[in-house]
Amino acid sequence: MLTRQFWRLDARPDDHDYAAALALVEEPVRDPAPGEVLVEARYLSMDPGVRVWMTAREDGYSPPIPLGTPMQGQFLGRVLQSAHTGFAAGDLVRGFGHWATHSTVDPALSGLAKMDEDVADIRDHFGVLGLNGWTALCGLTDVLGIRAGETVLVSAAAGATGSIACQIARNMGCRVIGIAGSDDKCAWLTSTLGIDTAINYKTQDVAAELAKVEGGINAYFENVGGTLLDAALPNMAMHGRIGICGLIEGYTSETGAPGPARFDQVLMKRLTIRGIFLPDFMAEGRDYYPPLRAMYDAGRLVGEFDETQGIEHVLHAFTRLMTGRNTGKVIVKL
Ligand SMILES: NC(=O)c1ccc[n+]([C@@H]2O[C@H](COP(=O)([O-])OP(=O)(O)OC[C@H]3O[C@@H](n4cnc5c(N)ncnc54)[C@H](OP(=O)(O)O)[C@@H]3O)[C@@H](O)[C@H]2O)c1
């Protein structure tokens, strides 16, 4: 009998003590019911947003994961068995399932999609061509409406979403400033990704550095919130736009991120603040893959991975992500 290993959420984690809240367990793999697909995961994606679903918060965009049930997340893998006409055994697919070796899913509910096999590295379906890439492009274009010549600020700039946002803004002819948490990350952003300026928020005074930006910041792609949002607010250009992609500084909190102390700048600078939520745009039928693929094929969108091996080391990978030890996309290879 085929069995699977999966991570079960047994308690709401305290800060980053994931080992006390999750357990790796084994159970028989469920055969797909009519219309379902059984996928064997090759890679799991680690995403900060799921940290909010681990809390008991009812006011998020997704409900809390019930205790005693599998931890939810994205997989990239191959169809093992299909009872759905749109998928066949062997297909390379990406979707939402469990932190597990295998997931049996309803394609519509899991957003299951077939992936192109002709990419140099299939991991890029999680990275620059994956939902982090889609979110970055959606946020910069459909939410922030960036234009060539503008100054774009990106926080968590060396992470999966941030590093892609930096490259897209650079490709679109913007002046790009990234904020990251180490000198190595800052060097990677300026040397390898070719952005204009990188600020290490752990050693530099971010507000003072941003105050030097001539003309102010036109568009801010926000991944962190809290102190960094407060550093940016007084340094926005008149009529600047802020896209809230993520607020990771507050994800371990049961009450959410605190509001910005410099909120009055929204009035003083006539700013626009809007949330970036990719599924809203996907529901409208937006497809961000073709433009991302064009940049990727032209060598103008590169991915970096922080890879951990083995289902038993998922919590190690997730902790790396949630404590900023990663550069680029955090994944687990199974
Ligand atoms: N709205 C959407 O549809 C959507 C979709 C995908 C992702 N997101 C959001 O985008 C953000 C980035 O996600 P990602 O998957 O690309 O992760 P990531 O950036 O690869 O990893 C998270 C990064 O956040 C940085 N960070 C800054 N302050 C932090 C703090 N107080 N605690 C922990 N980390 C901190 C860390 O780097 P340094 O501290 O070293 O800079 C860390 O590497 C998250 O807020 C996520 O929720 C939103």
The ligand as an ORCA input file, in Angstrom:
! r2SCAN-3c Opt
* xyz 0 1
  N      -0.292     39.259     -1.571
  C       0.077     38.167     -2.191
  O      -0.652     37.644     -3.036
  C       1.426     37.597     -1.855
  C       1.982     36.526     -2.589
  C       3.275     36.093     -2.278
  C       3.977     36.675     -1.225
  N       3.384     37.680     -0.510
  C       4.115     38.339      0.592
  O       5.359     38.813      0.116
  C       6.292     38.833      1.179
  C       7.538     38.064      0.765
  O       7.189     36.706      0.584
  P       8.229     35.709     -0.088
  O       7.555     34.419     -0.261
  O       8.823     36.359     -1.254
  O       9.308     35.531      1.084
  P      10.818     36.004      1.055
  O      10.865     37.456      0.767
  O      11.609     35.084      0.209
  O      11.247     35.733      2.566
  C      10.818     36.579      3.587
  C      11.851     37.706      3.800
  O      11.288     38.737      4.580
  C      12.361     39.503      5.131
  N      11.979     40.133      6.389
  C      11.949     41.461      6.625
  N      11.520     41.714      7.854
  C      11.264     40.549      8.425
  C      10.796     40.185      9.703
  N      10.476     41.071     10.662
  N      10.646     38.890      9.957
  C      10.956     37.971      9.011
  N      11.409     38.267      7.768
  C      11.562     39.548      7.494
  C      13.529     38.531      5.286
  O      14.654     39.085      4.616
  P      15.525     40.262      5.253
  O      14.961     40.562      6.600
  O      16.914     39.745      5.323
  O      15.371     41.367      4.265
  C      13.077     37.259      4.583
  O      14.055     36.733      3.723
  C       5.595     38.238      2.390
  O       5.118     39.278      3.202
  C       4.466     37.456      1.757
  O       3.381     37.271      2.636
  C       2.143     38.133     -0.798
*
